[in-house]
Every structure is written in C-alpha cells, then in structure tokens.
Amino acid sequence: MENLIALLVAAPLVGAALLLCGGKRLDRTGPLIGTLFAVASFALGAVLFADMLGKGAGDRALHQQLFTWIPVGGFRADVAFQLDQLSMTFVLLITGVGSLIHLYSIGYMAHDERRRRFFGYLNLFLAAMLLLVLADNYLLLYAGWEGVGLASYLLIGFWQHKPSAATAAKKAFLVNRVGDMGLSIAIMLMFTTFGTFAFAPVFAATDRTGQGTLTALGLLLLLAACGKSAQVPLQSWLGDAMEGPTPVSALIHAATMVTAGVYLITRSGVIFNAAPTAQLAVVVVGAVTLLFGAIVGCAKDDIKKALAGSTMSQIGYMILAAGLGPIGYAFAIMHLVTHGFFKAGLFLGAGSVMHGMNDEVDMRRYGGLRTYMPVTFITFGLGYLAIIGFPGLSGFFSKDKIIEAAFARGGTEGWILGGAALLGAAITAFYMTRVMLMTFFGEKRWDPTEVHPHESPKVMTIPMIVLAIGSVFAGGLFSINEIFVKWLEPVTSFAHGHSPVSATTVTAATMVVLVIGVGIAWGMYGRRPVPALAPRGSLLTRAARRDLLQDDFNHVVFVRGGEQVTGTLVQLDRSLVDGAVNGTAASMGGLSGLLRQLQTGFVRSYAVQMLGGAAVLVAATLLMRGV
C-alpha cells in the first residue's frame, strides 16, 4: 500500500500539468479534468485510510522513498513520504474538501474564459499541499510549503486585470516570504545541529540538544506558521486575499493553506515540548490572534472579509491549542477538521449569495435573501450554528475542548488563556449573527430593477449540502469515546490536563457567552433596520474597519522605515564608498596633471632634469658614505 502514497501527490500534479500545458483544446473539458484528478486523489486517500483502519494503532505508519534528491558529501536529501494518522487526516481533508470545491467551481467559474487555467492552479495547489503534509523530512516539506505559496499567489491574483487582486497577490506572497525565511533558517539550523532534517532523527535527538537551540528552532518554526496561517504579526495578507475568486477563499483560506502552520507546529510537537519558552510564545500568538481576528470580523461589511476575520480567529484557537502541548494537539487538529467543513461551507455560501446578487459583496445591500435562496440559507445557517458552538453541532465539540484545555494550562496562564478563549467565543457569536441577520433577514436593501436574487445551480449547492452535513455531524462523531483523540495519540501523544474548571462549567459558560453575543447582535441588527451606509462608529469600530491599523503600522514601520534605511545607506554609499573612490581618482588626476607639466618636449629641459637627478644621486651617495 505504501506504493500508493506518491500517487496522492502525482494525481493532481498530472492534472495541473495537463491543464496548464494542454492549450486551448482543453478549454471546454478542463474543469471536468481538474475535478476528476482531485476526486482520484481523494479515492486513493480513502483506500489508504481503509487499509490503515485495518491495522493496529502502532503499525499504521507507512513510508515510501522514491529517490535521493540531493547527495552531496555528508548532505543527503531524500524524496520520501510518510503517511501516518496525522498526515492521513490532512490528506482526507485536503482532497475531500478540495474535490467539493472543484465541483462547486464548475458552476461558479462557468463563464470565465480562463477557467482551464484556474482549475490547473487548483490542482497545483492540491499537489503542493499534499507534498507538504506527506513529506518525511523538513526539506521536502519546505518544497511543498513554497509550492503552496506559489499556487496561492496565482489563485489570489487570478483576476489580475483588477489592480486590487494583483496587489493582494503580491502582498500575500511578500508577507509569506517573511515567515518562509523562518522555516528555511530552521532547516539550516537543524542540519548544522543534528546532521539531518528528517523527522525521526531530529525528534530523537531533541533530548540531547541544548535549550537555546531548541528555543531558537521553535521560534523560527512559529514564525513560519504565523506567515502561512495568518497569525499576528504576519496576518495582514488574509483580508486582502479575498480579492481572489470565492472558491479560492474556501480552499486556501478556510480548509487547507491557512492550516499549514497548525500542521507544522503539531508535527514538530517534540521540539516544542522540549522548548517551554517557544511553546509559551505559541499560546500567546494564538490567544492574541483569536481576539484580533474576531474584533476585525465585527466591523466588516464585505461578507468575505468578515469571514476572513473569522478564519484568522479560528486558526488562532488551533494555534492556542497546539501551544498547549499534549493536552491540546489532538483538539487543535479536531477543530481544524470541523472548521474545514463549516468555514468552507460558509465561504461557498457567500459565493452563492454573490452569484445571485451580481457579485455584490456589501452586506448592507443584501437583506431578506432567505426566501430567494433557501438552500444557501439553510446550508449557510448550519455553518453559522456550527461556528458559534451551538449545542450538538461540530464547533460545539471541538471549540469547547480547546477552551477546556486552555483552562487546564493551570495557574494564572490558564485563567488568562481560558478567559481569552471564552471572550473570543462571545465575539464569534456576535459577528456571525451579524452576518446572518444582514444577509438573510430584515428588509430587502437591493435595487430590484438591477438585481434579481436567485438560487445557485445544483453543481454549486450539492457541495454546500455535503459540507453542511459535515458541519452538523463531524464533531459529534469525533467525540464518541474520544475516537479522534485516540486516532491521533500515537503521533501527537495525549495527556489529560487538570483543569480548575470542570467540563460542565466550561460548557455552561460557553452557552452564556454565546447567548450574550447573539443577543447583542440581534439588538443591533435584528430589531432595527440596517442603514444603507455604515455609521461612523466608535474609535474601536473605525480601527477594526482598518484591520486594527495593521497596514498602517506596517507602512510606517517597514515601508517608511525601509525607505529611510535605504536612503541612509545610499548617502553612506555616495559619501564614503563612492567618495573614497572618486577622491582617489581625483588625487591621481591632479598628480598626473603636475607630472604632465614636466613633459615639455624640449631636449634642453630633459638635459637639465637629468643633470639635476645625477646631482641628487651624487649628493646622496656622499652623504651615505659620511654616515
């Protein structure tokens, strides 16, 4: 069965090659070809999953080595794959949700002249993401990591005729490069420290490694995770990335790419467990980001950007859980999977609304759409209930476990982290209720002479229905006898935390803050008409509309700061480096000018010079003899 692992990556990679190199002859069949290759990869994953279930927990890991990539002296890099419970979870999520998004895109991109290329980019993204999660060493993981960055750049900027899309793609690429530097330096440090970058030997050597080195490794890996997963301080690209087609938002920014950082931290759990300082930095980043993203989501009138803030916040929950170590790794991945269902469903629902509203994204121009788009309303509504943690739905099971684990951190840290997670749950209930009310309830706020809302075709609604089913049942299924925790335990390990707050108390507190959040949103947007123009709002609201001034900060500190540093360096170059060179040249020119005056062309002048020179030599000789 291990020989099938490479085919998981090869299937979408072949699809990408065909679609991107096949030319216009594949324009009509391109979407179908891309979807079939994505489904083929999912089918292979399902076969491998079934085989894995038939084995004991300790015998489920498979390895496949294809060839030696780089053999240079003591440096050896293999193209080798590792399929265990953690990577299998990601394989099923990537290919399963990815296949549904491919199917949805057939309808969504039906009238786009470049849809063949779009599906080629989607296939390329799947291949890169699968390479990332299946690699058995950090260098091959890095190849997938960079492939994901390239594919996301191409997809975010797919409509490059729009300056905003081209700018957003460049911004995402550049911000991610900052995080990517962290991963590349971490790999170099691993090789110099351990002599390898394969997972198994690196993890085995951590107990013999100095605390300083492990902390540096952990912080560098965290920097990489912040870039891909849009965590503070590298979160500024995510909102702008909504300029890409909506299926891109669902695939990259809900279920796959933004989860790469969570995978990296969880896969590197042995390193973080041995580096408490780095682990503390992880939980701080997660806690800050879950509140940061939630606050930003509260003030956005663009439906996709409101969901982008939500994604940032929910990934913050996962990072927080991953930073809790063995008590949180499994819950981080569990929430990652359930989030993949309901957030992908929410983004596809937003795309369905845009499809029926002539690509309008401003929720202040929606209202009352539930009667015009019943399937979209129901599926989007189930995703909404799941993300706010409504009892019995997926988010209720996965997010509550993270809140419990945060309290189980113990001491003051536990109370702070648990309180932040509870506050984030309240804000989530508020901004998601706001989205529901502004979109599907209230009075109609569109121009009926220009817009004619309608339900999307079945090729778009069927994936939404499937994702809604996952949003309802996945969390409960994973929680039966802790089946998901036991599934991941051989890879991530698991430890029961000793929380000062019981699970019942956490559930009750979560329900209270949920009701408070929903109630405040209902009072603001359900009981009164939504104005066509957003009010000025408070200082916090205005800051949240500007993404809490993150771009302003980056512009002042990095753009202007970079310009000033560059200007200073240019002046130093001109005054010191060029000054020294030019000064030397000028001095030699002046000296040569003086010497040139001696070259008169008259024989008598040369005879006098020769006589004078001879006299100097005679005088010097006499003086030396006298000494």
C-alpha positions as CSV (number, residue, x, y, z in Angstrom):
1,M,0.0,0.0,0.0
2,E,2.9,2.4,0.6
3,N,3.5,2.5,-3.2
4,L,0.2,4.4,-3.5
5,I,1.4,7.3,-1.4
6,A,3.2,9.1,-4.2
7,L,0.1,8.8,-6.4
8,L,-1.7,11.0,-3.9
9,V,0.6,13.8,-5.0
10,A,1.0,12.7,-8.6
11,A,-2.7,12.7,-9.5
12,P,-3.4,16.5,-9.0
13,L,0.2,17.3,-10.3
14,V,-0.5,15.5,-13.6
15,G,-3.9,17.3,-13.8
16,A,-2.1,20.6,-13.3
17,A,0.4,19.8,-16.0
18,L,-2.3,18.8,-18.5
19,L,-4.4,21.8,-17.9
20,L,-1.6,24.4,-17.8
21,C,0.3,22.9,-20.8
22,G,-2.6,21.4,-22.8
23,G,-3.6,24.6,-24.6
24,K,-7.0,25.9,-25.7
25,R,-8.1,22.4,-26.8
26,L,-8.9,21.7,-23.2
27,D,-10.8,24.8,-22.5
28,R,-14.2,23.1,-22.5
29,T,-13.2,19.9,-20.7
30,G,-10.6,21.5,-18.4
31,P,-12.9,21.9,-15.4
32,L,-14.0,18.3,-15.6
33,I,-10.4,17.0,-16.0
34,G,-9.3,19.0,-12.9
35,T,-12.2,17.8,-10.8
36,L,-11.6,14.2,-11.8
37,F,-7.9,14.3,-10.8
38,A,-8.9,15.8,-7.5
39,V,-11.5,13.1,-6.9
40,A,-9.0,10.4,-7.9
41,S,-6.6,11.7,-5.2
42,F,-9.4,11.5,-2.7
43,A,-10.3,8.0,-3.8
44,L,-6.7,6.9,-3.3
45,G,-6.7,8.5,0.2
46,A,-9.9,6.7,1.1
47,V,-8.3,3.3,0.0
48,L,-5.2,4.1,2.2
49,F,-7.4,5.1,5.1
50,A,-9.4,1.9,4.9
51,D,-6.2,-0.1,4.9
52,M,-4.9,1.9,7.8
53,L,-8.0,1.2,9.9
54,G,-7.4,-2.5,9.5
55,K,-4.1,-2.3,11.3
56,G,-3.1,-1.8,14.9
57,A,-2.5,1.7,16.2
58,G,1.2,1.2,16.4
59,D,1.5,-0.3,12.9
60,R,-0.4,2.3,10.8
61,A,2.5,4.5,9.6
62,L,3.7,3.9,6.1
63,H,6.9,5.1,4.4
64,Q,7.8,5.4,0.7
65,Q,11.2,6.5,-0.5
66,L,11.3,7.4,-4.2
67,F,14.8,8.5,-4.7
68,T,17.7,10.5,-3.3
69,W,17.1,14.1,-4.2
70,I,20.5,15.8,-3.3
71,P,23.5,13.6,-2.3
72,V,26.5,15.9,-1.7
73,G,29.1,14.6,0.7
74,G,27.5,14.4,4.2
75,F,24.4,16.3,2.9
76,R,21.6,13.9,1.8
77,A,18.1,14.8,1.0
78,D,15.5,12.2,0.0
79,V,12.2,12.4,-1.7
80,A,10.4,10.2,0.8
81,F,6.9,10.2,2.1
82,Q,5.4,9.4,5.5
83,L,1.7,8.5,5.9
84,D,0.6,8.3,9.5
85,Q,-2.6,9.2,11.4
86,L,-1.8,12.9,11.3
87,S,-0.9,13.2,7.6
88,M,-3.9,10.9,6.7
89,T,-6.2,13.3,8.5
90,F,-4.9,16.1,6.3
91,V,-5.0,14.0,3.1
92,L,-8.7,13.3,3.6
93,L,-9.4,16.9,4.4
94,I,-7.4,18.4,1.6
95,T,-8.7,16.0,-1.1
96,G,-12.2,15.7,0.2
97,V,-13.0,19.4,0.7
98,G,-10.8,20.2,-2.4
99,S,-12.9,17.9,-4.6
100,L,-16.1,19.6,-3.4
101,I,-14.6,23.0,-4.1
102,H,-13.6,21.8,-7.6
103,L,-17.1,20.7,-8.2
104,Y,-18.5,24.0,-7.0
105,S,-16.1,25.9,-9.2
106,I,-17.5,24.2,-12.3
107,G,-20.6,26.3,-11.8
108,Y,-19.0,29.4,-10.2
109,M,-16.4,29.8,-12.9
110,A,-18.6,28.7,-15.8
111,H,-18.4,32.0,-17.7
112,D,-14.8,32.7,-17.1
113,E,-12.7,32.5,-20.2
114,R,-9.6,31.3,-18.3
115,R,-11.3,28.6,-16.3
116,R,-9.0,25.9,-17.6
117,R,-6.0,27.7,-16.1
118,F,-8.0,28.3,-12.9
119,F,-8.5,24.5,-12.5
120,G,-4.9,23.9,-13.3
121,Y,-3.9,26.2,-10.4
122,L,-6.4,24.4,-8.1
123,N,-4.8,21.1,-9.0
124,L,-1.3,22.6,-8.5
125,F,-2.3,23.8,-5.1
126,L,-3.6,20.4,-4.0
127,A,-0.4,18.7,-5.2
128,A,1.8,21.2,-3.2
129,M,-0.4,20.9,-0.1
130,L,-0.3,17.1,-0.2
131,L,3.5,17.2,-0.7
132,L,3.7,19.4,2.4
133,V,1.8,17.0,4.7
134,L,3.2,13.8,3.3
135,A,6.9,14.7,3.4
136,D,9.0,12.7,5.9
137,N,11.6,15.5,6.3
138,Y,11.6,19.2,6.7
139,L,13.4,20.0,3.4
140,L,10.8,18.2,1.3
141,L,8.1,19.8,3.5
142,Y,9.7,23.1,2.5
143,A,9.3,22.3,-1.1
144,G,5.6,21.8,-0.6
145,W,5.5,24.9,1.6
146,E,6.9,27.0,-1.2
147,G,4.6,25.3,-3.8
148,V,1.6,26.3,-1.7
149,G,2.8,29.9,-1.6
150,L,3.3,29.9,-5.4
151,A,-0.2,28.4,-6.0
152,S,-1.9,30.8,-3.6
153,Y,-0.2,33.7,-5.4
154,L,-1.5,32.6,-8.7
155,L,-5.0,31.9,-7.4
156,I,-5.4,35.1,-5.3
157,G,-4.3,37.2,-8.3
158,F,-6.2,35.1,-10.9
159,W,-8.2,38.1,-11.9
160,Q,-5.1,40.2,-12.4
161,H,-6.9,42.6,-14.6
162,K,-8.1,44.1,-11.3
163,P,-5.3,46.1,-9.7
164,S,-6.7,45.2,-6.2
165,A,-6.3,41.5,-7.0
166,A,-2.8,41.9,-8.4
167,T,-1.8,43.9,-5.3
168,A,-3.4,41.4,-2.9
169,A,-1.5,38.5,-4.5
170,K,1.8,40.4,-4.3
171,K,1.1,41.3,-0.7
172,A,0.3,37.7,0.3
173,F,3.5,36.5,-1.4
174,L,5.7,39.0,0.3
175,V,4.3,38.6,3.8
176,N,4.6,34.9,3.5
177,R,8.2,35.2,2.4
178,V,8.9,36.7,5.9
179,G,7.6,33.6,7.5
180,D,9.2,31.3,5.0
181,M,12.6,32.7,6.0
182,G,11.9,31.3,9.5
183,L,11.4,27.8,8.1
184,S,14.4,28.0,5.8
185,I,16.7,29.1,8.7
186,A,15.2,26.5,11.0
187,I,16.1,23.8,8.4
188,M,19.7,25.1,8.2
189,L,19.9,25.1,12.0
190,M,18.6,21.5,12.1
191,F,21.2,20.3,9.7
192,T,24.1,22.0,11.5
193,T,22.9,20.7,14.8
194,F,21.6,17.2,14.0
195,G,23.3,16.5,10.6
196,T,19.9,15.8,9.2
197,F,16.4,17.3,8.7
198,A,14.4,14.0,8.6
199,F,11.6,14.0,11.2
200,A,12.5,10.8,13.1
201,P,16.3,11.5,13.8
202,V,15.6,15.2,14.6
203,F,12.9,14.3,17.1
204,A,15.1,11.5,18.6
205,A,18.0,13.9,19.2
206,T,16.0,16.7,21.0
207,D,16.7,15.3,24.5
208,R,20.4,15.7,23.8
209,T,20.2,19.2,22.5
210,G,20.7,22.5,24.3
211,Q,17.7,24.5,25.4
212,G,18.9,27.6,23.5
213,T,19.0,25.7,20.2
214,L,15.6,24.1,20.8
215,T,14.0,27.5,21.7
216,A,15.5,29.1,18.5
217,L,14.1,26.2,16.4
218,G,10.7,26.6,18.0
219,L,10.6,30.3,17.5
220,L,11.7,30.0,13.8
221,L,9.0,27.4,13.2
222,L,6.4,29.6,14.8
223,L,7.5,32.5,12.6
224,A,6.8,30.2,9.6
225,A,3.5,29.2,10.9
226,C,2.5,32.8,11.5
227,G,3.0,33.5,7.8
228,K,1.1,30.7,6.3
229,S,-1.7,30.7,9.0
230,A,-2.1,34.5,9.1
231,Q,-1.3,34.9,12.7
232,V,-0.1,38.0,14.5
233,P,2.2,39.7,13.4
234,L,2.0,38.3,9.8
235,Q,-1.7,38.4,9.4
236,S,-2.1,41.4,7.2
237,W,-2.4,39.5,3.9
238,L,-5.5,37.4,4.7
239,G,-8.2,40.1,4.3
240,D,-6.8,41.4,1.0
241,A,-6.6,37.8,-0.3
242,M,-10.4,37.8,-0.6
243,E,-9.9,39.6,-3.9
244,G,-9.5,36.1,-5.4
245,P,-12.5,34.0,-6.7
246,T,-14.6,32.7,-3.8
247,P,-13.7,29.0,-4.4
248,V,-10.1,30.2,-3.7
249,S,-11.2,31.7,-0.4
250,A,-12.9,28.4,0.6
251,L,-10.0,26.2,-0.4
252,I,-6.9,28.2,0.6
253,H,-8.3,30.4,3.4
254,A,-10.6,28.0,5.1
255,A,-9.6,24.4,4.8
256,T,-6.1,24.0,3.7
257,M,-3.3,26.6,3.3
258,V,-4.0,28.5,6.5
259,T,-3.9,25.2,8.4
260,A,-0.4,24.5,7.2
261,G,1.0,26.4,10.2
262,V,-1.1,24.3,12.6
263,Y,0.3,21.2,10.9
264,L,3.9,22.4,11.2
265,I,3.6,23.1,14.9
266,T,1.8,19.8,15.6
267,R,4.2,17.8,13.5
268,S,7.1,19.5,15.4
269,G,5.5,18.8,18.8
270,V,8.5,17.0,20.1
271,I,10.6,20.2,19.6
272,F,8.0,22.4,21.2
273,N,7.5,20.1,24.1
274,A,11.3,20.4,24.8
275,A,11.3,24.2,24.5
276,P,8.8,25.7,27.0
277,T,9.7,29.3,26.0
278,A,8.8,28.7,22.4
279,Q,5.7,26.8,23.5
280,L,4.6,29.8,25.5
281,A,5.1,32.1,22.5
282,V,2.8,29.8,20.5
283,V,-0.1,30.1,23.0
284,V,0.4,33.9,23.2
285,V,0.3,34.3,19.5
286,G,-2.8,32.1,19.3
287,A,-4.6,33.9,22.1
288,V,-3.8,37.4,20.6
289,T,-4.8,36.3,17.1
290,L,-8.1,34.7,18.1
291,L,-9.2,38.0,19.6
292,F,-7.6,40.2,16.9
293,G,-9.4,38.3,14.1
294,A,-12.7,38.3,15.9
295,I,-12.7,42.1,16.5
296,V,-11.8,42.7,12.9
297,G,-14.7,40.4,11.7
298,C,-17.2,42.5,13.7
299,A,-16.7,45.7,11.7
300,K,-16.5,44.3,8.1
301,D,-19.5,44.9,5.7
302,D,-17.8,42.9,3.0
303,I,-19.2,39.3,3.6
304,K,-16.0,37.6,2.5
305,K,-13.8,39.9,4.6
306,A,-16.0,39.3,7.6
307,L,-15.4,35.5,7.1
308,A,-11.7,36.2,6.6
309,G,-11.5,37.8,10.1
310,S,-13.4,34.7,11.4
311,T,-10.8,32.4,9.7
312,M,-7.9,34.3,11.4
313,S,-9.7,34.0,14.8
314,Q,-10.5,30.3,14.4
315,I,-6.9,29.5,13.3
316,G,-5.9,31.4,16.5
317,Y,-7.9,28.8,18.5
318,M,-6.0,26.0,16.8
319,I,-2.6,27.6,17.4
320,L,-3.5,28.2,21.0
321,A,-4.4,24.5,21.4
322,A,-1.2,23.4,19.6
323,G,0.8,25.5,22.0
324,L,-0.7,23.7,25.0
325,G,1.3,20.6,24.1
326,P,0.0,17.0,24.5
327,I,-3.2,18.3,26.2
328,G,-4.1,20.3,23.1
329,Y,-2.6,18.8,19.9
330,A,-5.5,16.5,19.2
331,F,-8.1,19.2,19.9
332,A,-6.2,21.6,17.6
333,I,-6.5,19.1,14.7
334,M,-10.1,18.2,15.6
335,H,-11.1,21.9,15.4
336,L,-9.1,22.2,12.2
337,V,-11.1,19.4,10.6
338,T,-14.5,20.7,11.8
339,H,-13.5,24.2,10.8
340,G,-12.7,22.9,7.3
341,F,-16.3,21.8,6.9
342,F,-18.2,24.7,8.3
343,K,-15.9,27.5,7.1
344,A,-15.6,26.1,3.6
345,G,-19.4,25.8,3.6
346,L,-19.7,29.4,4.8
347,F,-17.4,30.7,2.0
348,L,-19.2,28.7,-0.6
349,G,-22.4,30.1,0.7
350,A,-21.0,33.6,0.5
351,G,-20.1,32.8,-3.1
352,S,-23.6,31.6,-3.8
353,V,-25.0,34.8,-2.4
354,M,-22.6,36.8,-4.6
355,H,-23.6,34.6,-7.6
356,G,-27.3,35.5,-7.1
357,M,-26.5,39.2,-6.3
358,N,-24.4,40.2,-9.4
359,D,-21.2,39.8,-7.4
360,E,-22.2,42.3,-4.7
361,V,-20.2,41.7,-1.5
362,D,-21.6,44.6,0.7
363,M,-24.0,43.0,3.2
364,R,-25.7,46.4,3.6
365,R,-27.1,45.8,0.2
366,Y,-28.5,42.4,1.0
367,G,-31.4,41.6,3.3
368,G,-34.2,39.1,3.2
369,L,-32.4,36.6,0.9
370,R,-33.6,33.5,2.8
371,T,-36.8,33.4,0.7
372,Y,-34.9,33.7,-2.6
373,M,-32.0,31.3,-1.8
374,P,-33.5,28.6,0.5
375,V,-30.7,26.0,0.0
376,T,-28.0,28.6,0.5
377,F,-29.8,29.9,3.6
378,I,-30.1,26.5,5.2
379,T,-26.5,25.4,4.5
380,F,-25.0,28.7,5.5
381,G,-27.2,28.7,8.6
382,L,-25.9,25.3,9.6
383,G,-22.4,26.5,9.2
384,Y,-23.2,29.6,11.2
385,L,-24.6,27.4,14.1
386,A,-21.5,25.2,13.9
387,I,-19.0,28.0,14.1
388,I,-20.7,29.8,17.1
389,G,-20.7,26.5,19.0
390,F,-24.4,25.7,19.0
391,P,-25.0,22.5,21.1
392,G,-24.8,19.3,19.1
393,L,-23.0,20.8,16.1
394,S,-19.4,20.3,15.2
395,G,-18.0,23.6,16.6
396,F,-19.6,22.9,19.9
397,F,-17.5,19.8,20.4
398,S,-14.2,21.0,19.0
399,K,-14.0,24.6,20.3
400,D,-15.3,23.7,23.8
401,K,-12.4,21.2,24.1
402,I,-9.9,23.9,23.3
403,I,-11.4,26.2,25.9
404,E,-11.2,23.3,28.5
405,A,-7.6,22.6,27.5
406,A,-6.8,26.4,27.9
407,F,-8.1,26.4,31.5
408,A,-6.1,23.1,32.1
409,R,-2.9,25.0,31.4
410,G,-3.1,25.8,35.1
411,G,-2.2,28.8,37.2
412,T,-2.7,32.4,36.1
413,E,-1.8,31.5,32.5
414,G,-4.7,29.0,32.4
415,W,-7.2,31.6,33.6
416,I,-5.9,34.2,31.1
417,L,-6.0,31.8,28.2
418,G,-9.3,30.3,29.1
419,G,-10.8,33.8,29.5
420,A,-9.5,34.9,26.2
421,A,-10.9,31.8,24.5
422,L,-14.3,32.5,26.2
423,L,-14.3,36.1,25.1
424,G,-13.4,35.0,21.6
425,A,-16.5,32.7,21.6
426,A,-18.7,35.6,22.6
427,I,-17.4,37.8,19.8
428,T,-17.7,35.0,17.3
429,A,-21.4,34.6,18.2
430,F,-21.8,38.4,17.7
431,Y,-20.1,38.8,14.3
432,M,-21.5,35.6,12.8
433,T,-25.0,36.5,13.9
434,R,-24.4,39.9,12.4
435,V,-23.5,38.3,9.1
436,M,-26.7,36.1,9.2
437,L,-29.0,38.9,10.0
438,M,-27.6,41.4,7.5
439,T,-27.6,38.8,4.7
440,F,-30.7,36.7,5.1
441,F,-33.1,38.6,7.4
442,G,-34.6,42.1,7.5
443,E,-35.9,44.1,4.7
444,K,-34.6,44.0,1.1
445,R,-31.9,46.6,0.6
446,W,-31.1,46.0,-3.1
447,D,-32.4,47.7,-6.2
448,P,-35.0,45.2,-7.8
449,T,-34.5,46.8,-11.2
450,E,-30.8,45.9,-11.2
451,V,-30.6,42.8,-9.0
452,H,-32.6,39.6,-9.2
453,P,-31.6,37.2,-6.4
454,H,-31.8,33.5,-7.3
455,E,-30.6,30.2,-6.0
456,S,-27.4,28.7,-7.4
457,P,-27.3,25.7,-9.7
458,K,-27.1,22.2,-8.3
459,V,-23.4,21.9,-9.2
460,M,-22.8,24.6,-6.6
461,T,-25.5,23.7,-4.0
462,I,-24.5,20.0,-3.7
463,P,-21.0,20.7,-2.3
464,M,-22.6,23.2,0.1
465,I,-25.1,20.5,1.3
466,V,-22.3,17.9,1.8
467,L,-20.2,20.5,3.8
468,A,-23.3,21.4,5.9
469,I,-23.7,17.7,6.8
470,G,-20.1,17.6,8.0
471,S,-20.7,20.9,9.9
472,V,-23.5,19.1,11.8
473,F,-22.2,15.7,12.5
474,A,-18.4,15.6,12.3
475,G,-17.7,17.0,15.8
476,G,-20.1,14.6,17.5
477,L,-18.7,11.7,15.6
478,F,-15.2,12.6,16.6
479,S,-16.2,12.8,20.2
480,I,-17.7,9.4,20.6
481,N,-15.4,7.6,23.1
482,E,-12.7,10.1,22.2
483,I,-12.2,8.4,18.9
484,F,-10.4,11.3,17.3
485,V,-8.0,11.7,20.2
486,K,-7.2,8.0,20.2
487,W,-6.7,8.1,16.4
488,L,-4.0,10.8,16.7
489,E,-2.5,9.8,20.0
490,P,0.3,7.5,18.5
491,V,1.6,10.5,16.6
492,T,0.8,13.6,18.7
493,S,0.6,11.9,22.2
494,F,-2.1,13.0,24.6
495,A,-2.3,14.0,28.2
496,H,-5.4,14.8,30.3
497,G,-5.0,18.3,31.8
498,H,-6.0,19.0,35.4
499,S,-8.4,22.0,34.9
500,P,-9.6,24.1,37.8
501,V,-12.8,24.4,35.9
502,S,-15.0,21.3,35.2
503,A,-16.2,20.5,31.7
504,T,-19.7,21.2,32.7
505,T,-18.8,24.6,33.9
506,V,-17.0,25.4,30.7
507,T,-20.0,24.3,28.6
508,A,-22.3,26.4,30.7
509,A,-20.0,29.4,30.4
510,T,-19.7,28.9,26.7
511,M,-23.5,28.8,26.3
512,V,-23.9,32.0,28.4
513,V,-21.4,34.0,26.3
514,L,-23.0,32.5,23.1
515,V,-26.4,33.9,24.1
516,I,-24.9,37.2,25.1
517,G,-23.2,37.5,21.7
518,V,-26.2,36.5,19.7
519,G,-28.4,38.8,21.9
520,I,-26.3,41.9,21.3
521,A,-26.2,41.2,17.5
522,W,-30.0,40.8,17.5
523,G,-30.4,44.1,19.4
524,M,-28.2,45.9,16.9
525,Y,-29.1,44.3,13.6
526,G,-32.3,42.3,14.1
527,R,-34.6,44.7,15.9
528,R,-33.8,47.8,13.9
529,P,-33.3,48.4,10.1
530,V,-29.8,48.2,8.8
531,P,-28.7,51.5,7.4
532,A,-27.5,51.6,3.8
533,L,-24.4,53.4,4.8
534,A,-22.3,52.3,7.8
535,P,-22.4,54.8,10.7
536,R,-19.2,56.4,11.8
537,G,-18.9,54.2,14.8
538,S,-16.6,54.2,17.8
539,L,-12.9,54.6,17.8
540,L,-12.5,50.8,18.1
541,T,-15.0,50.2,15.2
542,R,-13.2,52.6,12.9
543,A,-9.9,50.9,13.8
544,A,-11.4,47.4,13.2
545,R,-12.6,48.6,9.7
546,R,-9.0,49.3,9.0
547,D,-7.9,45.9,10.3
548,L,-6.9,47.4,13.7
549,L,-4.4,49.6,11.8
550,Q,-2.2,46.7,10.8
551,D,-1.5,48.0,7.4
552,D,-0.8,51.5,8.8
553,F,1.6,50.0,11.2
554,N,3.4,48.0,8.5
555,H,3.5,51.1,6.3
556,V,5.0,53.4,9.0
557,V,7.4,50.9,10.4
558,F,8.5,48.8,7.5
559,V,7.7,50.8,4.3
560,R,8.7,54.2,5.5
561,G,11.4,52.8,7.8
562,G,12.8,50.8,4.9
563,E,12.8,53.8,2.8
564,Q,14.7,55.8,5.4
565,V,17.2,53.0,5.9
566,T,17.7,52.7,2.2
567,G,18.1,56.5,1.8
568,T,20.7,56.5,4.6
569,L,22.6,53.6,3.0
570,V,22.5,55.4,-0.4
571,Q,24.0,58.5,1.2
572,L,26.7,56.5,3.0
573,D,27.5,54.8,-0.3
574,R,27.8,58.1,-2.1
575,S,29.8,59.9,0.6
576,L,32.0,57.1,1.9
577,V,32.4,54.4,-0.7
578,D,31.9,56.5,-3.8
579,G,33.6,59.4,-2.1
580,A,36.8,57.4,-1.4
581,V,36.9,56.0,-4.9
582,N,36.2,59.3,-6.5
583,G,38.6,61.1,-4.2
584,T,41.4,58.7,-5.1
585,A,40.7,59.2,-8.8
586,A,40.7,63.0,-8.4
587,S,44.0,62.8,-6.5
588,M,45.6,60.7,-9.1
589,G,44.3,63.0,-11.8
590,G,45.8,66.1,-10.0
591,L,49.1,64.3,-9.6
592,S,49.2,63.2,-13.2
593,G,48.5,66.8,-14.2
594,L,51.5,68.0,-12.3
595,L,53.7,65.4,-13.7
596,R,52.5,66.2,-17.2
597,Q,53.8,69.7,-16.9
598,L,57.3,68.2,-16.7
599,Q,56.9,66.7,-20.2
600,T,57.7,69.9,-22.2
601,G,59.1,68.2,-25.3
602,F,62.4,70.3,-25.2
603,V,65.7,68.5,-25.1
604,R,67.3,71.1,-23.0
605,S,64.7,70.7,-20.3
606,Y,65.3,66.9,-20.2
607,A,69.1,67.5,-20.0
608,V,68.7,69.8,-17.0
609,Q,66.4,67.3,-15.4
610,M,69.0,64.5,-16.0
611,L,71.8,66.8,-14.6
612,G,69.7,67.6,-11.5
613,G,68.9,63.9,-11.0
614,A,72.6,63.0,-11.3
615,A,73.5,65.7,-8.8
616,V,70.9,64.4,-6.3
617,L,72.3,60.8,-6.6
618,V,75.9,62.1,-6.1
619,A,74.9,64.1,-3.1
620,A,73.0,61.1,-1.6
621,T,76.0,58.8,-2.2
622,L,78.4,61.3,-0.5
623,L,76.1,61.7,2.5
624,M,75.7,57.9,2.9
625,R,79.5,57.5,2.9
626,G,79.8,60.2,5.5
627,V,77.4,58.4,7.7
